[in-house]
């Protein structure tokens, strides 16, 4: 699921402080609750920046970076702090690391980096960045919904009928698209509360569509004063009628994505992992060590003994299902695993929708046999400014992914400020599972 990071004073100072972005940390590098600690430090950094206390801002960003070195946005903001406080060489080193990973945080126009503009290293960096950001295109448009403000999130496919299903974070509506690309409304979570429709999957054996629902500020009518526990909803594929609903404890802040295993068990990512066993009457929290919260995409290995879970602020976690033990995949500086939303298995590899860094990209990930290291990263789609994707589904040899086009210049109806970036039309693209 895509949660927009908070930012202040200028558009390039992004701070990931929303509760739904909290995640477990890399136990090999930092303490168990380090990412949560980093969020508090970032809040203090935000205040220091607003007060133009750049020395304190930089010190706090160094602390946040030490707590969570995987955070791309913390690295970038620390570079800004260094540039603002005369530590130009250190700023350039951080920016060079980001450029090596093909990440552009707007360095050419960021006023915080003005002190670097005349330096040869910075000019070389701009030239290298220009070359690194050349688009890679292997996708074609499959379907489009000419309706503003849907804010699409989850997508899945019914192999028996050929239909696709897409959920709206704004209205909770679930749309269906036939093989010809025609859209219609299938069901809605709105009748059960102020829910955004998020991750979803088809259970062909039982004729059900499973949908994760959460209440947060993109959902129409949301109020922070009303407690709406996240839910898992099962709809009959044949009729769109609700078959069953399961709710988490009210203390759970949100669900995100769903994964159906071959034995019928369903795993749910979010601020706390949950699972639903076949025939069970309620959801069961799935405790891991260290705890994982704020999980986004979720997939399994071929043996279904391990889960792969993407966490926005950290990277790619590997969970041993039998023990709950978690480790994080190691990757080089030029191969960031930060900011992956949708996550899917194709044979022994993983496909990721990496929208938490700019430009967004579709990536194919090869891991070592033990899942401990990244063995290879292939870009399938890169720097496509026609849309911003959220999640995907594999159908045959194609990846179908859903997203939103850029906001219109003049929206036709009023939307709250948090909807910015989600006001365009909903589109589905398809791409091969490997770069062509």
C-alpha positions as CSV (number, residue, x, y, z in Angstrom):
1,X,0.0,0.0,0.0
2,X,1.2,3.5,-0.7
3,X,1.2,6.0,2.2
4,X,2.4,9.4,1.3
5,X,5.3,10.5,3.5
6,X,5.0,13.8,5.4
7,X,7.0,16.7,4.2
8,X,7.5,20.3,5.4
9,X,8.8,23.7,4.3
10,X,9.8,22.4,0.9
11,X,8.7,19.5,-1.2
12,X,12.0,17.6,-1.0
13,X,12.2,17.3,2.8
14,X,10.2,14.1,3.2
15,X,9.8,12.6,6.7
16,X,8.3,9.1,7.1
17,X,6.5,9.6,10.4
18,X,3.0,8.2,9.8
19,X,2.1,5.3,12.0
20,X,1.4,3.0,9.1
21,X,5.0,3.3,7.8
22,X,6.6,2.1,11.0
23,X,8.5,-1.1,10.4
24,X,10.8,-3.5,12.0
25,X,14.5,-2.8,11.7
26,X,17.5,-4.8,10.3
27,X,18.6,-6.8,13.3
28,X,22.1,-7.1,11.9
29,X,22.5,-3.3,12.0
30,X,20.3,-1.7,14.6
31,X,18.3,-2.4,17.7
32,X,14.8,-3.9,17.5
33,X,12.9,-0.7,18.0
34,X,15.4,1.6,16.1
35,X,13.1,2.5,13.3
36,X,10.4,3.5,15.8
37,X,13.0,5.6,17.6
38,X,14.0,7.2,14.3
39,X,10.5,8.4,13.8
40,X,10.6,10.5,17.0
41,X,14.0,11.9,15.9
42,X,12.6,12.9,12.6
43,X,9.8,14.8,14.3
44,X,12.3,16.8,16.2
45,X,14.3,17.3,13.0
46,X,11.2,18.7,11.4
47,X,10.8,21.3,14.1
48,X,14.5,22.2,14.0
49,X,14.2,22.7,10.2
50,X,11.1,24.9,10.6
51,X,13.0,27.0,13.0
52,X,16.0,27.2,10.6
53,X,18.2,25.7,13.2
54,X,20.2,23.8,10.6
55,X,23.0,22.7,12.9
56,X,20.5,20.9,15.2
57,X,18.6,19.6,12.2
58,X,21.8,18.0,10.8
59,X,22.7,16.5,14.2
60,X,19.2,14.9,14.4
61,X,19.3,13.6,10.9
62,X,22.7,12.0,11.7
63,X,21.0,10.3,14.6
64,X,18.1,9.2,12.5
65,X,20.4,7.9,9.8
66,X,22.4,5.9,12.4
67,X,19.1,4.3,13.7
68,X,17.9,3.4,10.2
69,X,20.6,3.6,7.6
70,X,18.3,1.9,5.0
71,X,16.1,5.0,4.8
72,X,16.7,6.7,1.4
73,X,14.9,9.9,2.5
74,X,16.9,10.2,5.7
75,X,20.1,9.9,3.6
76,X,18.9,12.6,1.3
77,X,17.8,15.0,4.1
78,X,21.1,14.4,5.8
79,X,22.8,15.5,2.6
80,X,20.7,18.7,2.7
81,X,21.7,19.3,6.3
82,X,25.4,18.9,5.5
83,X,25.1,21.3,2.6
84,X,23.4,23.8,4.8
85,X,26.1,23.6,7.5
86,X,29.2,23.8,5.3
87,X,30.0,20.0,5.2
88,X,29.9,19.9,1.5
89,X,32.1,16.9,0.9
90,X,29.9,14.8,3.1
91,X,26.8,16.0,1.4
92,X,28.2,15.1,-2.0
93,X,29.2,11.6,-0.9
94,X,25.7,10.9,0.2
95,X,24.3,12.3,-3.0
96,X,26.7,10.2,-5.1
97,X,25.5,7.0,-3.3
98,X,21.9,7.8,-4.1
99,X,22.8,8.5,-7.7
100,X,24.6,5.2,-8.0
101,X,21.2,3.6,-7.1
102,X,19.4,5.6,-9.8
103,X,17.5,7.7,-7.2
104,X,16.6,11.3,-7.9
105,X,15.4,13.4,-5.0
106,X,15.3,16.6,-7.0
107,X,18.8,17.7,-6.4
108,X,19.0,20.0,-9.4
109,X,16.4,22.4,-8.0
110,X,16.6,21.9,-4.2
111,X,17.5,25.3,-2.6
112,X,19.0,23.5,0.3
113,X,21.8,22.3,-2.0
114,X,22.7,25.7,-3.4
115,X,26.1,25.7,-1.7
116,X,27.0,22.7,-3.9
117,X,26.1,24.1,-7.3
118,X,29.5,25.5,-8.3
119,X,31.4,22.5,-7.3
120,X,32.8,20.2,-10.0
121,X,31.7,17.1,-8.1
122,X,28.1,18.4,-8.1
123,X,28.2,19.2,-11.8
124,X,29.6,15.7,-12.5
125,X,26.8,14.3,-10.3
126,X,24.1,16.1,-12.3
127,X,25.6,14.7,-15.6
128,X,25.8,11.2,-14.1
129,X,22.2,11.4,-12.8
130,X,21.0,12.5,-16.2
131,X,22.4,9.4,-17.7
132,X,21.2,7.1,-15.0
133,X,17.6,8.3,-15.3
134,X,17.1,7.2,-18.9
135,X,13.7,5.5,-19.0
136,X,13.3,1.8,-19.4
137,X,10.0,0.9,-21.0
138,X,8.6,-2.7,-21.4
139,X,4.9,-1.9,-20.6
140,X,1.8,-1.2,-22.5
141,X,-1.6,0.2,-21.3
142,X,-4.3,-2.5,-20.8
143,X,-7.2,-0.5,-19.3
144,X,-8.2,2.9,-18.1
145,X,-10.9,4.3,-15.8
146,X,-11.6,7.9,-16.8
147,X,-12.7,8.9,-13.3
148,X,-10.8,11.3,-11.0
149,X,-9.9,10.5,-7.4
150,X,-10.4,6.7,-7.3
151,X,-7.0,6.3,-5.7
152,X,-6.5,2.7,-6.8
153,X,-4.5,0.3,-4.7
154,X,-5.0,-3.5,-4.9
155,X,-5.4,-5.6,-8.0
156,X,-6.0,-9.3,-8.5
157,X,-7.2,-11.7,-11.2
158,X,-9.8,-14.4,-11.5
159,X,-8.4,-17.1,-13.8
160,X,-11.8,-18.8,-14.2
161,X,-13.6,-15.7,-15.7
162,X,-10.6,-13.6,-16.8
163,X,-11.8,-10.7,-14.7
164,X,-9.5,-8.3,-12.9
165,X,-10.5,-6.6,-9.6
166,X,-9.2,-3.2,-8.5
167,X,-9.9,-1.5,-5.2
168,X,-10.4,2.2,-4.4
169,X,-8.7,3.7,-1.3
170,X,-11.0,6.7,-1.6
171,X,-14.5,5.1,-1.7
172,X,-13.9,1.5,-0.8
173,X,-15.4,0.5,-4.1
174,X,-14.2,-2.7,-5.8
175,X,-14.2,-2.6,-9.5
176,X,-14.1,-5.4,-12.0
177,X,-12.6,-5.3,-15.5
178,X,-13.3,-7.8,-18.1
179,X,-10.9,-9.1,-20.7
180,X,-12.0,-6.3,-23.1
181,X,-11.0,-3.7,-20.5
182,X,-14.6,-2.7,-19.6
183,X,-15.1,-1.5,-16.0
184,X,-18.1,-2.1,-13.7
185,X,-18.7,-1.9,-9.9
186,X,-18.5,-5.3,-8.2
187,X,-18.8,-4.5,-4.4
188,X,-18.0,-1.9,-1.8
189,X,-16.5,-1.8,1.7
190,X,-18.3,1.5,2.4
191,X,-21.4,-0.3,3.9
192,X,-19.2,-1.7,6.6
193,X,-17.5,1.5,7.7
194,X,-15.0,4.1,6.4
195,X,-12.7,1.7,4.7
196,X,-10.2,2.0,1.9
197,X,-10.0,-1.2,-0.2
198,X,-6.4,-2.3,-0.2
199,X,-4.8,-5.7,-1.0
200,X,-6.9,-8.4,-2.5
201,X,-6.6,-12.0,-3.8
202,X,-8.9,-14.5,-5.5
203,X,-9.7,-17.9,-3.9
204,X,-10.8,-19.8,-6.9
205,X,-11.4,-23.1,-5.0
206,X,-14.0,-21.4,-2.8
207,X,-15.3,-18.8,-5.2
208,X,-14.2,-15.9,-3.1
209,X,-12.5,-12.5,-3.4
210,X,-10.6,-11.6,-0.3
211,X,-10.1,-7.9,0.4
212,X,-8.2,-6.1,3.1
213,X,-9.8,-2.9,4.4
214,X,-8.4,-0.2,6.6
215,X,-9.5,3.3,7.7
216,X,-7.1,6.1,7.2
217,X,-7.2,9.7,5.8
218,X,-7.6,8.8,2.1
219,X,-10.9,7.1,2.8
220,X,-13.9,9.4,2.2
221,X,-15.5,10.3,5.6
222,X,-12.5,9.3,7.6
223,X,-12.3,10.7,11.1
224,X,-9.5,10.1,13.5
225,X,-12.0,10.3,16.4
226,X,-13.8,7.2,15.1
227,X,-12.1,3.9,15.8
228,X,-12.6,1.5,12.8
229,X,-10.7,-1.8,13.2
230,X,-9.1,-3.1,10.0
231,X,-10.9,-6.0,8.4
232,X,-10.6,-8.9,6.0
233,X,-13.7,-9.3,3.8
234,X,-14.7,-12.2,1.6
235,X,-17.0,-11.6,-1.3
236,X,-18.7,-14.2,-3.5
237,X,-17.2,-14.1,-6.9
238,X,-20.4,-15.1,-8.6
239,X,-22.6,-12.4,-7.0
240,X,-20.5,-9.8,-5.2
241,X,-22.3,-10.5,-2.0
242,X,-20.4,-10.5,1.3
243,X,-19.7,-14.0,2.4
244,X,-17.8,-13.3,5.7
245,X,-15.9,-10.5,7.4
246,X,-13.2,-10.8,10.0
247,X,-11.9,-7.9,12.1
248,X,-8.7,-7.3,14.0
249,X,-8.5,-5.9,17.5
250,X,-9.3,-2.1,17.6
251,X,-5.7,-1.5,18.7
252,X,-4.4,-2.6,15.3
253,X,-3.9,0.5,13.1
254,X,-4.2,-1.0,9.6
255,X,-4.1,-3.9,7.2
256,X,-2.3,-3.7,3.9
257,X,-2.0,-6.7,1.6
258,X,-3.1,-10.4,1.6
259,X,-1.5,-13.6,0.6
260,X,-3.4,-16.9,0.0
261,X,-1.3,-20.1,0.6
262,X,-2.0,-23.4,-1.0
263,X,-3.5,-24.9,2.2
264,X,-6.0,-22.0,2.4
265,X,-4.3,-20.0,5.1
266,X,-4.3,-16.3,4.5
267,X,-1.5,-14.0,5.7
268,X,-2.2,-10.3,6.1
269,X,0.4,-7.6,6.2
270,X,0.0,-4.2,7.9
271,X,1.0,-2.6,11.2
272,X,0.9,-6.1,12.7
273,X,1.0,-9.4,10.8
274,X,-2.1,-11.5,11.0
275,X,-3.2,-14.8,9.6
276,X,-6.5,-16.6,9.0
277,X,-6.5,-20.4,9.2
278,X,-8.9,-22.4,7.1
279,X,-12.2,-22.7,8.9
280,X,-11.2,-20.4,11.7
281,X,-13.7,-17.9,13.1
282,X,-11.3,-15.1,13.8
283,X,-8.0,-13.7,12.8
284,X,-4.8,-14.6,14.7
285,X,-1.9,-12.2,15.2
286,X,1.4,-13.6,13.8
287,X,4.2,-12.7,16.2
288,X,7.7,-12.4,14.7
289,X,11.1,-11.7,16.2
290,X,11.9,-9.0,15.9
291,X,8.4,-7.6,15.4
292,X,7.4,-6.4,12.0
293,X,5.0,-3.5,11.7
294,X,4.1,-1.4,8.8
295,X,4.6,-4.3,6.3
296,X,3.5,-3.7,2.7
297,X,3.9,-6.4,0.0
298,X,3.9,-10.0,1.1
299,X,4.9,-13.2,-0.8
300,X,6.1,-16.7,0.0
301,X,8.9,-18.9,-1.3
302,X,8.1,-21.9,-3.4
303,X,8.1,-24.2,-0.4
304,X,5.7,-21.9,1.6
305,X,8.0,-22.1,4.6
306,X,9.2,-18.5,4.4
307,X,7.5,-15.2,3.9
308,X,9.0,-12.2,2.1
309,X,7.7,-9.0,3.4
310,X,8.5,-5.5,2.1
311,X,8.8,-2.7,4.7
312,X,8.9,0.8,3.3
313,X,11.4,2.3,5.7
314,X,13.8,-0.6,5.8
315,X,13.8,-3.1,2.9
316,X,12.9,-6.7,2.3
317,X,12.3,-9.0,5.3
318,X,12.4,-12.8,5.3
319,X,10.2,-14.6,7.9
320,X,10.6,-18.2,8.9
321,X,6.9,-19.2,9.3
322,X,7.6,-22.0,11.7
323,X,9.7,-19.9,14.2
324,X,8.7,-16.3,13.4
325,X,12.4,-15.3,13.1
326,X,13.1,-12.4,10.8
327,X,16.2,-11.3,8.9
328,X,16.6,-8.7,6.3
329,X,18.0,-9.2,2.8
330,X,21.4,-7.5,2.4
331,X,22.0,-5.5,-0.7
332,X,24.7,-3.2,-2.1
333,X,24.5,0.5,-2.1
334,X,23.6,0.5,-5.8
335,X,20.7,-1.9,-5.3
336,X,18.3,-0.4,-2.8
337,X,15.4,-2.5,-1.6
338,X,13.8,0.5,0.1
339,X,10.2,1.5,-0.7
340,X,8.8,-1.6,-2.3
341,X,4.9,-1.7,-2.2
342,X,3.6,-4.7,-4.1
343,X,5.6,-8.0,-3.9
344,X,5.1,-11.2,-5.9
345,X,6.9,-14.5,-6.5
346,X,7.8,-15.7,-10.0
347,X,9.5,-19.1,-9.8
348,X,12.5,-18.5,-7.5
349,X,12.6,-14.7,-8.0
350,X,10.5,-11.9,-6.6
351,X,8.9,-9.0,-8.5
352,X,8.6,-5.7,-6.7
353,X,6.6,-2.5,-7.4
354,X,9.1,0.0,-5.9
355,X,7.2,3.2,-5.7
356,X,8.8,4.6,-2.5
357,X,11.8,6.0,-4.3
358,X,12.0,8.3,-7.4
359,X,11.8,7.4,-10.2
360,X,9.6,4.5,-9.4
361,X,10.5,1.1,-10.9
362,X,9.4,-2.5,-11.4
363,X,12.2,-4.8,-10.3
364,X,13.0,-8.5,-10.6
365,X,14.9,-9.7,-7.6
366,X,17.1,-12.8,-7.4
367,X,18.1,-13.9,-3.9
368,X,20.7,-16.2,-2.5
369,X,19.6,-19.7,-1.6
370,X,19.1,-18.8,2.1
371,X,17.3,-15.5,1.2
372,X,20.0,-13.6,3.0
373,X,21.5,-11.6,0.2
374,X,20.4,-9.9,-3.0
375,X,22.0,-11.8,-5.9
376,X,20.7,-9.7,-8.7
377,X,18.3,-6.9,-9.6
378,X,16.8,-6.3,-13.0
379,X,14.8,-3.2,-14.0
380,X,11.6,-4.2,-15.9
381,X,10.2,-0.7,-16.0
382,X,11.8,2.6,-14.9
383,X,11.1,6.3,-14.9
384,X,7.7,6.0,-16.5
385,X,6.1,9.4,-15.7
386,X,2.7,8.4,-17.2
387,X,1.6,6.9,-13.9
388,X,2.5,5.9,-10.4
389,X,1.8,2.3,-9.6
390,X,0.8,0.6,-6.4
391,X,0.4,-3.1,-6.7
392,X,0.3,-5.9,-9.3
393,X,-0.8,-9.4,-10.2
394,X,1.0,-12.0,-12.3
395,X,-1.1,-13.5,-15.0
396,X,0.7,-16.1,-17.2
397,X,3.9,-14.5,-18.4
398,X,2.7,-10.9,-17.8
399,X,2.6,-8.6,-14.8
400,X,-0.5,-6.4,-14.7
401,X,0.0,-3.4,-12.4
402,X,-2.4,-0.7,-11.4
403,X,-1.8,3.0,-10.6
404,X,-2.8,6.5,-11.1
405,X,-1.9,9.1,-13.7
406,X,-0.7,12.5,-12.7
407,X,-3.2,14.9,-11.1
408,X,-5.2,17.0,-13.5
409,X,-4.3,20.7,-13.7
410,X,-7.9,21.5,-12.7
411,X,-9.7,18.8,-10.7
412,X,-13.4,18.6,-11.5
413,X,-14.5,18.3,-7.9
414,X,-13.2,19.1,-4.5
415,X,-10.8,16.7,-2.8
416,X,-9.0,17.1,0.5
417,X,-5.3,18.0,0.5
418,X,-4.3,14.4,1.4
419,X,-5.7,13.3,-1.9
420,X,-3.1,15.2,-3.9
421,X,-1.1,12.8,-6.0
422,X,-4.1,10.5,-6.2
423,X,-6.5,12.6,-8.4
424,X,-5.6,11.2,-11.8
425,X,-7.3,8.4,-13.7
426,X,-6.9,4.8,-12.8
427,X,-4.8,2.8,-15.3
428,X,-3.7,-0.8,-15.6
429,X,-0.4,-1.5,-17.5
430,X,1.0,-4.9,-18.4
431,X,4.7,-5.8,-18.6
432,X,6.7,-9.0,-19.1
433,X,8.2,-10.6,-16.1
434,X,11.7,-10.1,-17.3
435,X,13.2,-7.1,-19.1
436,X,13.1,-7.4,-22.9
